[in-house]
Amino acid sequence: MDIPLCSHSYLDSSGVGGEIPSTFANLRNMQIMWVSDNPFTGKIPDFIGNWTNLTSLKLQGNSFDGPIPSSFSQLISLNSLRISDINNVSSSLNFIKDMKKLTDLDLSFNNLTGQLPDALFNMASLKNL
């Protein structure tokens, strides 16, 4: 895939499935990625953490397997993060501690375990949890 300038991708309910291709790693200008209600499988790719311009990420209603990649800690420009319906997630939520611009966080239907990170309660920008 040679579309390095692609900055917005809306694949909601598109019927596209399988694993997210590794060629998506080249989409370094990605600002908005919505991939919901599709038959996507496999792990959420680590390379998404390299999309440092990302402001909105929505991965809901797919069939991804956990964990949520720790590389997501690099997504410091995120305003909205919606990740739900992940199988076998067992992830630490420490990746959110540097997301100072985050206003919306939805981690529903993931069967998360463990403690919520202290940083979550000190996020002045967070409006919806």
DSSP file (Angstrom, degrees, kcal/mol; ACC not computed):
  #  RESIDUE AA STRUCTURE BP1 BP2  ACC     N-H-->O    O-->H-N    N-H-->O    O-->H-N    TCO  KAPPA ALPHA  PHI   PSI    X-CA   Y-CA   Z-CA
    1    1 A M              0   0    0      0, 0.0     2,-0.4     0, 0.0    25,-0.1   0.000 360.0 360.0 360.0 122.1    0.0    0.0    0.0
    2    2 A D        +     0   0    0      1,-0.1     3,-0.1    25,-0.0    25,-0.0  -0.593 360.0 113.5-121.1  69.9    1.6    3.2   -1.1
    3    3 A I    >   +     0   0    0     -2,-0.4     3,-2.0     1,-0.1    -1,-0.1  -0.483  27.4 159.8-130.8  61.5   -0.7    6.0    0.2
    4    4 A P  T 3  S+     0   0    0      0, 0.0    25,-0.6     0, 0.0    -1,-0.1   0.691  70.6  58.0 -63.3 -18.9    1.6    7.7    2.7
    5    5 A L  T 3  S+     0   0    0     -3,-0.1     2,-0.1    23,-0.1    22,-0.1   0.503  73.5 123.4 -89.8  -3.2   -0.4   10.9    2.8
    6    6 A C    <   +     0   0    0     -3,-2.0    23,-0.3     1,-0.2     3,-0.1  -0.383  28.0 167.1 -59.0 126.7   -3.6    9.2    3.9
    7    7 A S        +     0   0    0      1,-0.2    24,-3.6    23,-0.2    25,-2.2   0.573  57.1  46.6-119.8 -15.7   -4.7   10.9    7.1
    8    8 A H  E     +a   32   0A   0     23,-0.2     2,-0.4    22,-0.2    -1,-0.2  -0.996  55.3 177.5-133.4 132.5   -8.3    9.7    7.6
    9    9 A S  E     -a   33   0A   0     23,-2.2    25,-2.9    -2,-0.4     2,-0.6  -0.968   4.8-177.1-137.8 120.6   -9.7    6.2    7.3
   10   10 A Y  E     +a   34   0A   0     -2,-0.4    25,-0.2    23,-0.2    23,-0.1  -0.908  17.5 155.2-119.0 101.1  -13.3    5.3    8.0
   11   11 A L    >   +     0   0    0     23,-3.4     3,-1.2    -2,-0.6     5,-0.2   0.011  19.7 150.0-114.4  26.2  -13.9    1.6    7.7
   12   12 A D  T 3  S-     0   0    0      1,-0.3    25,-0.2    22,-0.2    26,-0.1  -0.396  77.3 -12.3 -63.7 132.1  -17.0    1.3   10.0
   13   13 A S  T 3  S+     0   0    0     23,-3.0    -1,-0.3     1,-0.1    25,-0.1   0.811  92.8 135.0  48.5  39.7  -19.3   -1.5    9.0
   14   14 A S    <   -     0   0    0     -3,-1.2    -1,-0.1    22,-0.3    -2,-0.1   0.587  69.3-121.2 -93.7 -11.8  -17.6   -2.0    5.7
   15   15 A G        +     0   0    0     22,-0.3     2,-0.2     1,-0.3    23,-0.1   0.436  65.5 140.2  83.9  -1.6  -17.4   -5.8    5.8
   16   16 A V        +     0   0    0     -5,-0.2    -1,-0.3     1,-0.0     2,-0.2  -0.540  26.9 160.4 -73.4 140.1  -13.6   -5.7    5.5
   17   17 A G        +     0   0    0     -2,-0.2    23,-0.3    21,-0.1     2,-0.2  -0.761  18.1  72.3-148.0-167.5  -12.0   -8.3    7.7
   18   18 A G  B    S-f   40   0B   0     21,-1.9    23,-2.2    -2,-0.2     2,-0.2  -0.515  92.6 -26.9  87.3-160.9   -9.0  -10.4    8.6
   19   19 A E  S    S-     0   0    0     21,-0.2    23,-0.1    -2,-0.2    -2,-0.1  -0.602  71.4-101.3 -85.8 149.6   -5.9   -9.0   10.2
   20   20 A I        -     0   0    0     21,-0.4    -1,-0.1    23,-0.3    23,-0.1  -0.590  51.3-110.8 -67.6 123.8   -4.9   -5.3    9.7
   21   21 A P    >   -     0   0    0      0, 0.0     3,-1.8     0, 0.0     4,-0.2  -0.224  10.6-128.5 -63.0 144.8   -2.2   -5.5    7.0
   22   22 A S  G >  S+     0   0    0      1,-0.3     3,-1.9     2,-0.2     4,-0.2   0.725 104.5  74.6 -64.2 -21.3    1.4   -4.7    8.0
   23   23 A T  G >  S+     0   0    0      1,-0.3     3,-1.6     2,-0.2    -1,-0.3   0.720  79.4  73.6 -65.3 -18.6    1.5   -2.3    5.1
   24   24 A F  G X  S+     0   0    0     -3,-1.8     3,-2.1     1,-0.3    -1,-0.3   0.691  75.4  81.1 -65.3 -16.8   -0.7    0.0    7.2
   25   25 A A  G <  S+     0   0    0     -3,-1.9    -1,-0.3     1,-0.3    -2,-0.2   0.763  82.3  63.8 -59.4 -23.8    2.5    0.7    9.2
   26   26 A N  G <  S+     0   0    0     -3,-1.6     2,-2.0    -4,-0.2    -1,-0.3   0.521  73.6  96.8 -78.4  -5.2    3.4    3.2    6.5
   27   27 A L    X   +     0   0    0     -3,-2.1     3,-1.6     1,-0.2    -1,-0.2  -0.379  41.3 152.1 -84.6  61.7    0.4    5.4    7.2
   28   28 A R  T 3   +     0   0    0     -2,-2.0    25,-0.4     1,-0.3    -1,-0.2   0.614  65.2  59.5 -71.3 -13.7    2.4    7.8    9.4
   29   29 A N  T 3  S+     0   0    0    -25,-0.6    -1,-0.3   -23,-0.3    -2,-0.1   0.363  73.8 136.4 -93.7   5.2    0.2   10.8    8.6
   30   30 A M    <   +     0   0    0     -3,-1.6    23,-0.3     1,-0.2   -23,-0.2  -0.306  18.8 164.0 -59.7 127.7   -2.9    9.0   10.0
   31   31 A Q        +     0   0    0    -24,-3.6    24,-3.6     1,-0.3    25,-1.9   0.687  67.9  29.4-111.6 -36.5   -5.0   11.4   12.1
   32   32 A I  E     +ab   8  56A   0    -25,-2.2   -23,-2.2    23,-0.2     2,-0.4  -0.992  60.4 174.9-131.4 126.2   -8.4    9.5   12.3
   33   33 A M  E     +ab   9  57A   0     23,-2.5    25,-2.7    -2,-0.4     2,-0.6  -0.946   1.3 177.0-132.3 111.9   -8.8    5.7   12.1
   34   34 A W  E     +ab  10  58A   0    -25,-2.9   -23,-3.4    -2,-0.4     2,-0.4  -0.959   8.8 162.3-116.5 114.0  -12.2    4.3   12.6
   35   35 A V        +     0   0    0     23,-3.4     2,-0.3    -2,-0.6    25,-0.3  -0.795  22.9 147.1-131.8  86.1  -12.4    0.5   12.3
   36   36 A S        +     0   0    0     -2,-0.4   -23,-3.0    23,-0.2   -22,-0.3  -0.917  49.6  13.9-130.3 151.7  -15.6   -0.7   13.9
   37   37 A D  S    S+     0   0    0     23,-2.6   -22,-0.3    -2,-0.3    25,-0.2   0.904  90.2 119.0  56.5  49.6  -18.2   -3.4   13.4
   38   38 A N  S    S-     0   0    0     22,-0.3     2,-0.8    -3,-0.2    -1,-0.2  -0.884  78.2-103.4-133.0 164.8  -16.1   -5.5   11.0
   39   39 A P        +     0   0    0      0, 0.0   -21,-1.9     0, 0.0     2,-0.2  -0.182  60.8 154.3 -85.2  45.8  -14.8   -9.1   11.1
   40   40 A F  B     -f   18   0B   0     -2,-0.8    23,-2.1   -23,-0.3     2,-0.2  -0.508  19.2-177.7 -71.4 142.8  -11.2   -7.9   11.9
   41   41 A T  E     +g   63   0C   0    -23,-2.2   -21,-0.4    -2,-0.2    23,-0.2  -0.725  31.8  48.4-132.0 178.8   -9.2  -10.6   13.7
   42   42 A G  E    S-g   64   0C   0     21,-0.5    23,-2.8    -2,-0.2     2,-0.2  -0.291  93.8 -33.4  82.8-169.6   -5.8  -11.1   15.3
   43   43 A K  E     -g   65   0C   0     21,-0.2   -23,-0.3     1,-0.1    23,-0.2  -0.505  65.3-100.4 -84.6 153.1   -3.9   -8.7   17.6
   44   44 A I        -     0   0    0     21,-0.9    -1,-0.1    23,-0.4    -2,-0.1  -0.638  55.4-107.1 -68.3 124.6   -4.2   -5.0   17.5
   45   45 A P    >   -     0   0    0      0, 0.0     3,-1.2     0, 0.0     4,-0.3  -0.267  13.8-141.1 -64.2 137.5   -1.0   -4.1   15.6
   46   46 A D  G >  S+     0   0    0      1,-0.2     3,-2.2     2,-0.2     4,-0.2   0.826  95.8  73.7 -59.9 -33.1    1.9   -2.5   17.6
   47   47 A F  G >  S+     0   0    0      1,-0.3     3,-2.1     2,-0.2     4,-0.3   0.700  76.6  76.3 -62.6 -17.6    2.6   -0.2   14.6
   48   48 A I  G X  S+     0   0    0     -3,-1.2     3,-1.8     1,-0.3    -1,-0.3   0.842  84.5  66.5 -59.8 -30.1   -0.5    1.9   15.4
   49   49 A G  G <  S+     0   0    0     -3,-2.2    -1,-0.3     1,-0.3    -2,-0.2   0.661  92.4  61.5 -63.1 -16.0    1.6    3.4   18.3
   50   50 A N  G <  S+     0   0    0     -3,-2.1     2,-1.9    -4,-0.2    -1,-0.3   0.513  76.5  92.2 -88.1  -5.8    3.8    4.9   15.6
   51   51 A W    X   +     0   0    0     -3,-1.8     3,-2.1    -4,-0.3    -1,-0.2  -0.509  51.5 167.0 -84.8  70.4    0.9    7.0   14.2
   52   52 A T  T 3   +     0   0    0     -2,-1.9    25,-0.3     1,-0.3    -1,-0.2   0.570  67.2  61.7 -70.1  -9.8    1.8    9.9   16.5
   53   53 A N  T 3  S+     0   0    0    -25,-0.4    -1,-0.3   -23,-0.3     2,-0.1   0.463  75.7 125.9 -88.9  -2.5   -0.5   12.4   14.6
   54   54 A L    <   +     0   0    0     -3,-2.1    23,-0.2    -6,-0.2   -23,-0.2  -0.356  27.8 168.8 -63.5 126.9   -3.5   10.3   15.5
   55   55 A T        +     0   0    0    -24,-3.6    24,-3.3     1,-0.3    25,-2.1   0.622  68.9  31.6-109.2 -22.4   -6.3   12.3   17.2
   56   56 A S  E     +bc  32  80A   0    -25,-1.9   -23,-2.5    23,-0.2     2,-0.4  -0.975  59.8 176.8-142.8 125.3   -9.1    9.7   17.1
   57   57 A L  E     +bc  33  81A   0     23,-2.4    25,-2.8    -2,-0.4     2,-0.5  -0.988   2.0 179.2-130.4 123.3   -8.9    5.9   17.2
   58   58 A K  E     +bc  34  82A   0    -25,-2.7   -23,-3.4    -2,-0.4     2,-0.4  -0.957  11.3 162.5-128.8 113.1  -12.0    3.7   17.2
   59   59 A L  E     + c   0  83A   0     23,-3.4    25,-1.9    -2,-0.5     2,-0.3  -0.767  27.9 144.2-127.2  82.3  -11.6   -0.1   17.3
   60   60 A Q        +     0   0    0     -2,-0.4   -23,-2.6   -25,-0.3   -22,-0.3  -0.919  52.7  14.6-126.2 147.4  -15.0   -1.3   18.4
   61   61 A G  S    S+     0   0    0     -2,-0.3   -23,-0.2   -25,-0.2    -1,-0.1   0.762  91.3 116.0  68.0  26.7  -17.2   -4.3   17.6
   62   62 A N  S    S-     0   0    0     22,-0.6    -1,-0.2   -25,-0.2   -21,-0.1  -0.318  74.8-110.1-106.7-165.1  -14.4   -6.4   15.9
   63   63 A S  E     +g   41   0C   0    -23,-2.1   -21,-0.5   -25,-0.2    23,-0.1  -0.196  56.7 152.3-123.3  40.9  -12.9   -9.7   16.9
   64   64 A F  E     -g   42   0C   0    -23,-0.2    23,-3.1    21,-0.2     2,-0.3  -0.346  37.9-135.0 -68.8 152.1   -9.4   -8.5   17.9
   65   65 A D  E     -gh  43  87C   0    -23,-2.8   -21,-0.9    21,-0.2    23,-0.2  -0.839  38.9 -80.1-104.1 148.2   -7.4  -10.4   20.5
   66   66 A G  S    S+     0   0    0     21,-3.1    23,-0.2    -2,-0.3     2,-0.1  -0.106  75.5  77.3 -75.8 178.5   -5.6   -8.6   23.3
   67   67 A P        -     0   0    0      0, 0.0   -23,-0.4     0, 0.0    23,-0.1   0.580  61.5-124.9 -87.1 172.7   -3.6   -7.1   24.7
   68   68 A I        -     0   0    0     21,-0.3    24,-0.2    -2,-0.1    27,-0.1  -0.688  45.5-104.2 -72.1 126.1   -3.8   -3.5   23.9
   69   69 A P    >   -     0   0    0      0, 0.0     3,-1.6     0, 0.0     4,-0.1  -0.230  14.2-138.9 -59.7 138.1   -0.3   -2.7   22.7
   70   70 A S  G >  S+     0   0    0      1,-0.3     3,-2.0     2,-0.2     4,-0.1   0.724  98.2  78.4 -66.3 -20.5    1.9   -0.8   25.1
   71   71 A S  G >  S+     0   0    0      1,-0.3     3,-2.0     2,-0.2    -1,-0.3   0.667  71.4  82.5 -62.5 -15.1    3.1    1.3   22.0
   72   72 A F  G X   +     0   0    0     -3,-1.6     3,-2.0     1,-0.3    -1,-0.3   0.689  70.0  80.1 -63.0 -16.1   -0.2    3.2   22.4
   73   73 A S  G <  S+     0   0    0     -3,-2.0    -1,-0.3     1,-0.3    -2,-0.2   0.700  84.1  62.5 -62.6 -17.4    1.6    5.2   25.0
   74   74 A Q  G <  S+     0   0    0     -3,-2.0     2,-1.9     1,-0.2    -1,-0.3   0.523  76.1  93.5 -83.7  -6.1    3.2    7.1   22.1
   75   75 A L    X   +     0   0    0     -3,-2.0     3,-1.4     1,-0.2    -1,-0.2  -0.378  43.4 149.3 -86.0  60.6   -0.2    8.4   20.9
   76   76 A I  T 3   +     0   0    0     -2,-1.9    25,-0.5     1,-0.3    -1,-0.2   0.550  62.6  61.9 -76.3  -7.3    0.0   11.6   22.9
   77   77 A S  T 3  S+     0   0    0    -25,-0.3    -1,-0.3   -23,-0.2    -2,-0.1   0.466  75.5 126.4 -93.1  -2.4   -2.1   13.6   20.3
   78   78 A L    <   +     0   0    0     -3,-1.4    23,-0.2     1,-0.2   -23,-0.2  -0.322  28.6 171.1 -63.1 132.3   -5.2   11.4   20.9
   79   79 A N  S    S+     0   0    0    -24,-3.3    24,-3.1     1,-0.3    25,-2.3   0.685  74.6  31.5-100.3 -35.7   -8.4   13.2   21.8
   80   80 A S  E     +cd  56 104A   0    -25,-2.1   -23,-2.4    23,-0.2     2,-0.4  -0.986  60.6 177.6-133.2 126.0  -10.7   10.2   21.5
   81   81 A L  E     +cd  57 105A   0     23,-2.5    25,-2.7    -2,-0.4     2,-0.5  -0.975   4.7 172.1-129.7 117.1   -9.8    6.6   22.1
   82   82 A R  E     +cd  58 106A   0    -25,-2.8   -23,-3.4    -2,-0.4     2,-0.5  -0.933   7.6 159.2-129.1 106.8  -12.5    3.9   21.8
   83   83 A I  E     +c   59   0A   0     23,-2.7     2,-0.3    -2,-0.5   -23,-0.2  -0.976  15.2 150.2-129.3 116.5  -11.5    0.3   22.1
   84   84 A S        +     0   0    0    -25,-1.9   -22,-0.6    -2,-0.5   -23,-0.2  -0.939  43.6  36.7-143.0 166.8  -14.1   -2.3   22.9
   85   85 A D        +     0   0    0     23,-1.0     2,-0.4    24,-0.4   -21,-0.2   0.833  67.6 160.1  63.9  37.1  -15.0   -6.0   22.4
   86   86 A I    >   -     0   0    0     23,-0.2     3,-0.6    -3,-0.1     2,-0.3  -0.758  35.8-131.3 -90.6 135.1  -11.4   -7.3   22.5
   87   87 A N  B 3  S-h   65   0C   0    -23,-3.1   -21,-3.1    -2,-0.4    23,-0.0  -0.639  83.1  -0.9 -83.2 140.5  -11.0  -11.0   23.3
   88   88 A N  T 3  S+     0   0    0     -2,-0.3    -1,-0.2   -23,-0.2    23,-0.1   0.881  80.6 163.7  53.0  47.2   -8.5  -12.0   26.0
   89   89 A V    <   +     0   0    0     -3,-0.6   -21,-0.3    21,-0.5    22,-0.1   0.933   8.3 160.3 -68.6 -50.6   -7.5   -8.4   26.6
   90   90 A S        +     0   0    0     21,-0.4     2,-0.3    20,-0.3    22,-0.1   0.776  30.7 157.2  27.5  53.8   -5.7   -8.7   30.0
   91   91 A S        -     0   0    0    -24,-0.0    22,-0.3    23,-0.0     2,-0.3  -0.731  46.5-123.2-105.2 151.0   -3.9   -5.4   29.4
   92   92 A S        -     0   0    0     -2,-0.3     3,-0.4   -24,-0.2   -24,-0.1  -0.669  14.7-146.6 -80.2 146.5   -2.4   -2.8   31.6
   93   93 A L  S >  S+     0   0    0     22,-0.4     3,-1.9    -2,-0.3     4,-0.2   0.239  70.1 109.3 -97.8  13.1   -3.9    0.6   31.2
   94   94 A N  G >   +     0   0    0      1,-0.3     3,-1.6     2,-0.2     4,-0.2   0.704  59.5  79.3 -62.0 -18.4   -0.6    2.4   31.9
   95   95 A F  G >  S+     0   0    0     -3,-0.4     3,-0.5     1,-0.3    -1,-0.3   0.703  84.7  62.1 -63.4 -17.9   -0.4    3.4   28.2
   96   96 A I  G X  S+     0   0    0     -3,-1.9     3,-1.8     1,-0.2    -1,-0.3   0.590  74.7  92.8 -84.3  -8.4   -2.9    6.2   28.9
   97   97 A K  G <  S+     0   0    0     -3,-1.6    -1,-0.2     1,-0.3    -2,-0.1   0.757  89.4  42.8 -61.7 -26.1   -0.7    8.1   31.4
   98   98 A D  G <  S+     0   0    0     -3,-0.5     2,-1.8    -4,-0.2    -1,-0.3   0.349  82.7 104.1-100.5   6.4    0.9   10.4   28.7
   99   99 A M    X   +     0   0    0     -3,-1.8     3,-1.3     1,-0.2    -1,-0.1  -0.519  38.9 161.1 -87.0  71.2   -2.3   11.1   26.8
  100  100 A K  T 3   +     0   0    0     -2,-1.8    25,-0.4     1,-0.3    -1,-0.2   0.663  69.2  53.0 -69.4 -18.8   -2.8   14.6   28.1
  101  101 A K  T 3  S+     0   0    0    -25,-0.5    -1,-0.3   -23,-0.2     2,-0.2   0.437  77.1 128.1 -95.8  -0.7   -5.2   15.7   25.3
  102  102 A L    <   +     0   0    0     -3,-1.3   -23,-0.2     1,-0.2   -22,-0.2  -0.377  21.0 162.5 -64.8 122.9   -7.6   12.8   25.8
  103  103 A T        +     0   0    0    -24,-3.1    24,-2.7     1,-0.3    25,-2.5   0.673  66.4  41.0-108.4 -28.8  -11.2   13.9   26.2
  104  104 A D  E     +de  80 128A   0    -25,-2.3   -23,-2.5    23,-0.2     2,-0.4  -0.984  59.3 174.4-128.2 126.1  -13.0   10.7   25.4
  105  105 A L  E     +d   81   0A   0     23,-2.7     2,-0.5    -2,-0.4   -23,-0.2  -0.971   1.0 173.2-133.3 117.9  -12.0    7.2   26.6
  106  106 A D  E     +d   82   0A   0    -25,-2.7   -23,-2.7    -2,-0.4    23,-0.1  -0.959  13.3 156.6-127.3 112.2  -14.2    4.2   26.0
  107  107 A L    >   +     0   0    0     -2,-0.5     3,-0.5    22,-0.3     5,-0.2  -0.167  29.0 153.5-121.8  36.1  -12.8    0.8   27.0
  108  108 A S  T 3   +     0   0    0      1,-0.2   -23,-1.0     2,-0.1    -2,-0.1  -0.256  54.7  18.6 -72.7 155.0  -16.2   -1.0   27.4
  109  109 A F  T 3  S+     0   0    0    -25,-0.2   -24,-0.4   -24,-0.1    -1,-0.2   0.836  87.5 113.4  58.5  40.6  -16.8   -4.7   26.9
  110  110 A N  S <  S-     0   0    0     -3,-0.5   -21,-0.5   -25,-0.2   -20,-0.3   0.464  74.7-130.0-115.1  -6.2  -13.1   -5.7   27.3
  111  111 A N        -     0   0    0      1,-0.1   -21,-0.4   -22,-0.1    -3,-0.1   0.912  38.5-171.7  53.7  44.5  -13.2   -7.7   30.6
  112  112 A L        -     0   0    0     -5,-0.2     2,-0.3   -23,-0.1    -1,-0.1  -0.341   4.3-162.7 -65.7 147.5  -10.3   -5.6   31.9
  113  113 A T        +     0   0    0    -22,-0.3     2,-0.1     2,-0.1    -1,-0.0  -0.867  42.1  38.8-127.2 164.1   -8.7   -6.7   35.1
  114  114 A G  S    S-     0   0    0     -2,-0.3     2,-0.2   -22,-0.1   -23,-0.0  -0.428  91.2 -35.9  95.1-170.6   -6.4   -5.0   37.6
  115  115 A Q        -     0   0    0     -2,-0.1   -22,-0.4     1,-0.1    -2,-0.1  -0.573  53.5-113.4 -92.9 151.4   -6.3   -1.4   38.9
  116  116 A L        -     0   0    0     -2,-0.2     2,-0.1     1,-0.1    -1,-0.1  -0.657  43.6-106.9 -76.3 137.1   -7.0    1.8   37.1
  117  117 A P    >   -     0   0    0      0, 0.0     3,-1.5     0, 0.0     4,-0.5  -0.382  18.3-125.9 -67.1 143.5   -3.8    3.8   36.8
  118  118 A D  G >  S+     0   0    0      1,-0.3     3,-1.5     2,-0.2     4,-0.3   0.828 106.9  69.4 -55.8 -33.7   -3.6    6.9   39.0
  119  119 A A  G >  S+     0   0    0      1,-0.3     3,-1.5     2,-0.2    -1,-0.3   0.807  86.9  67.0 -57.6 -30.3   -3.0    9.0   35.9
  120  120 A L  G X  S+     0   0    0     -3,-1.5     3,-0.8     1,-0.3    -1,-0.3   0.842  99.5  49.9 -59.7 -33.9   -6.6    8.4   34.8
  121  121 A F  G <  S+     0   0    0     -3,-1.5    -1,-0.3    -4,-0.5    -2,-0.2   0.454 109.1  52.6 -86.9  -0.8   -7.8   10.5   37.8
  122  122 A N  G <  S+     0   0    0     -3,-1.5     2,-1.1    -4,-0.3    -1,-0.2   0.144  73.6 118.4-117.2  17.1   -5.5   13.4   37.0
  123  123 A M    X   -     0   0    0     -3,-0.8     3,-1.0     1,-0.2   -23,-0.0  -0.733  41.4-172.8 -90.3  98.5   -6.4   13.9   33.4
  124  124 A A  T 3  S+     0   0    0     -2,-1.1    -1,-0.2     1,-0.2   -23,-0.1   0.789  82.0  52.7 -62.2 -29.9   -7.8   17.4   33.3
  125  125 A S  T 3  S+     0   0    0    -25,-0.4     2,-0.3    -3,-0.1    -1,-0.2   0.683  80.5 110.4 -81.7 -17.5   -8.9   17.1   29.7
  126  126 A L    <   +     0   0    0     -3,-1.0   -23,-0.2     1,-0.2   -22,-0.2  -0.417  29.5 158.6 -67.3 121.8  -10.9   13.9   30.1
  127  127 A K        +     0   0    0    -24,-2.7     2,-0.5     1,-0.3   -23,-0.2   0.704  61.9  41.0-112.0 -33.4  -14.7   14.6   29.8
  128  128 A N  B      e  104   0A   0    -25,-2.5   -23,-2.7     1,-0.1    -1,-0.3  -0.974 360.0 360.0-128.0 122.6  -16.2   11.2   28.9
  129  129 A L              0   0    0     -2,-0.5   -22,-0.3   -25,-0.2    -1,-0.1   0.309 360.0 360.0-127.4 360.0  -15.2    7.9   30.5
